[in-house]
Amino acid sequence: MPTTPCRPALAPRLLALVSALLSTVVWWRLVWTSALGPGGESIPPAIVAALLFPGLAWAGVVAAHRGAALVTLLAGLIGLMPVGLYFLPAPGPLRLIGVAPLLMLAAGVWLVRDLRREEL
């Protein structure tokens, strides 16, 4: 008998969405308020980071929606490891740059756990 793939639970998908929204808002706030050069222009590496990390988070949202738990987990890990851990002890809203990938990581773990329950 062919089995139909189950749609992932709503809660981890919403958690991934919140993570991506938070990542987008915080990264763009960082670029437009803090990452300014001497002439008031944005620093190019900051612009690349502000595109890269929210883009990674949105890829995690798409993966969570499609039920690709490992891709969601990897999106959280990649966002957390180099930069997220650096910003976690930072004061103020910069800390949210580290919190957003942690939420994505939690959504990925939740999806993996749900998939393992379905297999049993």
N, C-alpha and C positions, 0 to 999 in steps of 0.2 A: 504494500500500500504506500503510495507516495505521501509524504508528509509536507504540509505547507509551513513555511517559515513563520514563526510568531513575531508579531510586532513587539518591540521592546516596551517596557513599562513607561508610563508617562513621567514619573518623577525623575529618573536619571536623565531623560531627554530635556526636561525643564531645567535641571541643574546645569547641564552642559550649555543651554541657551543663556542662562544667567551668567555663567562664567564668560562666555564670549561677549556678551553685552558689557560686562564689567571690564573686561580686558580692552575692548574698543574704546570705551569712555576714558579709562585711566591713561592709556597710552597716548591718545590724542590730547588729553589735558597736559600730559607731561611735555609733549612736543610744543604745544602752543604757549605754555607758560614758563617752562624751565629750560628747555633745550634751545636757547637762543644764543647766537654768536655775537661778536662785538658790534656788528652793524644792525642788529635786530633781526637777522635772518635765521631761519631754523638750520640747525646743524644737520648735514646730510645723513650721517649714520643714525641719528635719532629718527629721521623720517623713515629710513629703511626699517628700523626696529618697530616703528609705529605701524608699518604696513605688514611686516612679517609676523609678529606675535599675535595680533588680532586675526590675521588671515589663518594662522595655525589654529586658533581657537574656533573660528568659523568652520574650518575643515573638521574639527572634532564634533561640532554640532551636527553637521551633515552625516558624519559617521554614526553618531548616536541615533539619529533619526532612522538611519538604514539598518541599525542593529549591528554595526561593525564595532564590537566592544573593544577589540585590541587596538584599532586605529584611534578610538577615543582615548584609550589609556595612553597610547604613545603621544598623542597631542598634548595631554597633560604633563607627561614626563619631559618632553622636549621643551615645553614652555617653562617648566619649573627649574630644570637642572642648571642651565647657565645663568639665567637672568633672574628668575623668580626667587631662587634662594638668596641671591644678592640683595634683593629689595625687601625681603621679609622683615629684617630688623630695622628697616628705615622708618623714620618718623612720619606721621601724617598719612596723607592719601597715597604716597608712594608705596606703602606697604601693600596696597591692593594689587599692585603689579605681581606680587608673589602669591596673593590669595586667589586670584583668578585661575592660574593653572592648578592650584590645589583643588579647587572646585571641579575643574575638568577631570583631574585625576580621580577624584571621588566618584564622579559620574561614570568614568571608565571602569573602576573597580565594581561599582554597583551593577553595571551592565554585564560584566564578566560573571559576577555572582548569580545574576538572574539566568544567564545562559547555562551555567552549570546546574542550576536547579531544574531547568527544563529538560536537561539530558537525563536526569535521574528518573 
